[in-house]
Every structure is written in structure tokens, then in C-alpha cells.
Amino acid sequence: MATMLDRVGTGLQALAHGLRLTFATLVGPKNTVMYPLKKVDVSPRWHGLLALPIDPQTGNDLCIICFQCERVCPSRCIHIEASGKGKERLLTRFDIEMDKCQYCGLCVEVCPTEAIVFVPHYEASTYNRSTLLYDLEDLHRAAPKEPIARGVIK
């Protein structure tokens, strides 16, 4: 009987603590953003849209056409085609179907040259699914203009 009363007492204490926190949050300051007028800054490591930055020294793609991002993608939304042989290979197609993308980041992690990156952009809603197919030009246009943090941050 005593253990049952102890359990009821512990439950009532937990209930009181939860109600106290709820009331404090209810009367405390709010954290609301007036979204269309003011936008929230996101973390640089946030998984937003994908982009293909261009090498500033050469003006060419950083992609070495190794097809690893296409192979590792669980939703099979990356499609790559190349022309030529060996080191003369040129990237002719790099499409990402963003409506299928899971934003898992495996393609970004597996890329040996960091040619595919996430950009902190979160406004990708559309009324037409055909606009969610990003081709090579779209991915270049989405690339950030400032340098991207590379490697592991210690």
C-alpha cells in the first residue's frame, strides 16, 4: 500500500512540474517570426537545396564525373551523363529531381572533390512539379557566390 501511495505522489509531482513549465511557457516571451516579411537565418550546415559550385581558378566544374553521388543516392534522383574518354571527359548532364530527394546528404559526403554542396535556401515550394527538376544550369545558378567551408571543422 505504501509503494502505491509513493507512486501516486511521484506522479502528482511530475504532473505539477509539467503544468508549471507549460504555464511558464504560456506567459513567457514568444519566439514568432513574421515569415514573409522577415526570414530566419539557417545554419551553414543545414540541408537545403543542392548546388554545383564552379572552380573559381579554372571556371570549370569541380565534378570529376566519378558517378559516386549517383550510385549512393537512395532515392535515385541524381542523373549524370558525360561525353569523352579519360581526362577529356566533359559533364553533359547533371540532373537532380528535387521532388524525389530525401535531403539525406549522402551525395555531399561521398563526393571526393566537394563538387555538390547544400545551400541554405529553404523556399523551394512550387505549383508545378516540372520546375523541381534541376539541370546543370540551375545547379550552377544556385551555387553560393562566397566560399564554402570545406573539410572537417575542429
C-alpha positions as CSV (number, residue, x, y, z in Angstrom):
1,M,0.0,0.0,0.0
2,A,2.9,2.4,0.8
3,T,4.5,1.8,-2.5
4,M,1.3,2.6,-4.3
5,L,1.0,5.9,-2.4
6,D,4.6,6.7,-3.3
7,R,3.9,6.1,-7.0
8,V,0.8,8.3,-6.9
9,G,2.8,11.0,-5.0
10,T,5.6,10.8,-7.6
11,G,3.0,11.1,-10.4
12,L,1.4,14.1,-8.9
13,Q,4.8,15.8,-8.5
14,A,5.6,15.1,-12.2
15,L,2.2,16.5,-13.2
16,A,2.7,19.6,-11.2
17,H,6.1,20.1,-12.7
18,G,4.8,19.7,-16.2
19,L,1.9,22.1,-15.6
20,R,4.3,24.7,-14.1
21,L,6.5,24.5,-17.2
22,T,3.5,24.8,-19.5
23,F,2.2,27.8,-17.7
24,A,5.6,29.5,-17.7
25,T,5.9,29.0,-21.5
26,L,2.4,30.2,-22.0
27,V,3.0,33.6,-20.2
28,G,6.7,33.9,-21.3
29,P,8.0,35.8,-24.4
30,K,7.1,34.4,-27.8
31,N,9.5,33.4,-30.5
32,T,7.4,34.2,-33.6
33,V,8.8,35.4,-36.9
34,M,6.6,37.3,-39.4
35,Y,7.7,34.9,-42.2
36,P,7.2,36.6,-45.5
37,L,8.5,39.9,-44.2
38,K,11.3,38.6,-42.0
39,K,13.3,35.4,-42.7
40,V,15.2,33.2,-40.3
41,D,18.9,32.6,-40.9
42,V,19.7,28.9,-41.1
43,S,22.9,27.1,-40.1
44,P,25.5,26.8,-42.8
45,R,25.4,23.0,-42.4
46,W,21.6,22.9,-42.9
47,H,20.4,20.5,-45.6
48,G,18.7,22.8,-48.1
49,L,18.8,22.7,-51.8
50,L,21.7,21.2,-53.7
51,A,24.1,23.1,-55.9
52,L,27.2,22.6,-58.1
53,P,29.8,25.3,-57.5
54,I,32.3,26.2,-60.2
55,D,36.0,26.2,-59.6
56,P,37.0,29.9,-59.3
57,Q,40.5,29.4,-60.7
58,T,39.6,27.4,-63.8
59,G,36.0,28.3,-64.3
60,N,35.1,24.7,-64.9
61,D,33.0,22.2,-62.9
62,L,34.5,20.7,-59.8
63,C,32.8,17.4,-60.7
64,I,35.3,14.8,-61.9
65,I,32.4,12.6,-63.2
66,C,33.0,9.7,-60.8
67,F,29.3,8.8,-60.6
68,Q,29.6,8.2,-56.9
69,C,26.8,10.6,-55.9
70,E,24.5,8.9,-58.5
71,R,25.3,5.4,-57.1
72,V,24.9,6.3,-53.4
73,C,21.6,8.2,-53.7
74,P,18.9,6.0,-52.1
75,S,16.1,7.7,-54.0
76,R,17.8,7.6,-57.4
77,C,17.1,11.2,-58.1
78,I,20.6,12.1,-59.5
79,H,21.2,11.5,-63.2
80,I,24.7,12.1,-64.7
81,E,25.9,11.8,-68.3
82,A,29.3,12.5,-69.7
83,S,31.0,12.6,-73.1
84,G,34.6,11.8,-74.0
85,K,37.1,9.4,-72.5
86,G,39.5,9.6,-69.6
87,K,40.7,13.0,-68.5
88,E,39.0,14.6,-71.6
89,R,35.6,13.7,-70.2
90,L,33.0,16.5,-70.1
91,L,29.9,16.7,-68.0
92,T,27.0,16.9,-70.4
93,R,24.1,16.2,-68.0
94,F,23.7,16.6,-64.2
95,D,20.0,16.5,-63.2
96,I,18.6,16.3,-59.7
97,E,14.9,15.5,-59.2
98,M,14.3,17.6,-56.1
99,D,10.8,16.2,-55.6
100,K,12.3,12.8,-55.0
101,C,15.3,14.0,-53.0
102,Q,15.4,12.9,-49.3
103,Y,18.0,15.6,-48.4
104,C,20.0,12.8,-46.7
105,G,23.3,14.3,-47.6
106,L,25.0,11.1,-48.8
107,C,25.8,12.6,-52.2
108,V,27.5,15.5,-50.5
109,E,29.5,13.2,-48.2
110,V,30.7,10.8,-50.9
111,C,31.9,13.5,-53.4
112,P,35.7,13.4,-53.4
113,T,36.1,16.9,-54.8
114,E,33.2,18.5,-52.9
115,A,31.5,19.3,-56.2
116,I,28.0,19.0,-54.8
117,V,27.0,21.1,-51.8
118,F,24.0,22.1,-49.8
119,V,23.0,25.7,-49.9
120,P,21.0,27.4,-47.1
121,H,17.9,28.0,-49.2
122,Y,14.5,26.8,-48.0
123,E,12.0,28.4,-50.3
124,A,11.5,25.8,-52.9
125,S,7.8,25.4,-53.0
126,T,6.1,25.4,-56.3
127,Y,2.8,24.7,-58.0
128,N,4.3,22.7,-60.8
129,R,6.4,19.6,-60.3
130,S,8.3,20.0,-63.5
131,T,10.1,23.0,-62.0
132,L,11.6,20.7,-59.4
133,L,13.9,19.0,-62.0
134,Y,17.1,21.0,-61.6
135,D,19.5,20.7,-64.6
136,L,23.2,21.7,-64.8
137,E,22.5,25.4,-65.3
138,D,20.0,25.5,-62.4
139,L,22.5,23.8,-60.1
140,H,25.3,26.3,-61.2
141,R,23.0,29.2,-60.6
142,A,22.1,28.0,-57.1
143,A,25.8,27.8,-56.1
144,P,26.8,30.3,-53.4
145,K,28.9,33.2,-54.5
146,E,31.0,33.3,-51.4
147,P,33.4,30.5,-50.5
148,I,32.0,27.4,-48.8
149,A,33.5,26.0,-45.6
150,R,35.4,22.8,-46.6
151,G,36.6,19.8,-44.7
152,V,36.1,18.9,-41.1
153,I,35.8,21.8,-38.6
154,K,37.8,21.2,-35.4
